Amino acid sequence: MGDIIAFQPKRLNSEPPLRNVFGSILKETRQKRGERLVEVAQRAAISTQYLSEIERGRKDASSEVFASVARALDMTMFDLTSQAARQLYTTQQSVSGPVCLAA
């Protein structure tokens, strides 16, 4: 038989950009509330096009803009970042599952 060698998995770069995670959370929240882009954009004091690009992860918005959109959806930055952390944790857990090595 062969020797048992400790396996050190490489860390996969599977985490999506934070702008994508924030954008998807904001979009999902807006849709659950039944609101249109234009309504949320007006309350956040940004253009509808810019909000659309943020939701799709196309724009690197500042923390102030993310906070403004979150407030327009009755969320805090804590709510947004907590949801993002849970989503990223779930993504990480699904990638680093058990590994079976055969001899």
N, C-alpha and C positions, 0 to 999 in steps of 0.2 A: 504494500500500500504506500501511498504517498504521504508526505508531511503535511500537516495542517498549517497553513499560512494565514496570519491575520489579514483580513481584507479591509483596506481603508478606502471607502468609496469617495470618489471625487464629488465635491459639492457642485451640483448642477446649477447653472444660471437660469433657473426656471421661474424666478420671481418676475412678475410683470412690472413695468414702470409704475411708480406710485401714482402718476397722473392718470393712468388707465384705471387703477383701482378706485381712486377718488371719483373719477368721472362716472364709472359704472354704478357706484353707490348713489351718487347724486341723481343720476338718470332714473334708477330704480325707485328711489324715494319719490321723485317728482311724478312718475307714472302711477305709483301706488296711491298717491294723493289725487290723481285724476287732473293734474294741472298741465297746462300747455307751456311750451318753452317761453313764449312771449310773456306770460304772467310772471313766471319766476325771474326771468331776465329783468323785467321792469323793477321788481322788488329788490333785486340784487344790484341794480344800477349798472348793468352791462348790456351789450347788444345781444339780441337773440342768436345771431350767427356765432358770437363768441361763446355763449353758453352751449350751443350745439357742439362746437369744437371741443370744449372742455369735457362734455359728457362722453364724447367719442375718444378722448385721450389724445387729441390732435394738438392741443396747446398746453404748454407749460405755464400754467397760471400761478400767480403769486399766492402766498399763504393768505394774504388779505382778500384776494378774489375768492379763493375757496371758502373762506370764512363768511364772506358776503352771501355767496350762493347757499351755503349751509343755513345761515340765518333766515334767508328767504324761504327755506323749507322747514323752518322751526327746528333746526338742528343746531347743536353746538359743535365746535371743532373737536371736542372730546368725543361726541357721538360719531363724527366722521372718522376720526383716527382710530377709535375703538373698533368700528366695523371693518375698517381697512386692515387692522392688525389681525382680527379674527379670520378675515378672508385670506390674508397672506399666510397665516399659520396653517390653515386648512390646506392651502396649496402646497406648502412645504411638507406637511405630513403625508400627503398623497404621493409625493415624489420619493420620499425616503423610507419606504416600507421595507419589510423584511426581504432578505436576499438568500436564495438557496444555492449552495455550491455543490456540484456533483464531482465525485472522484472518478 
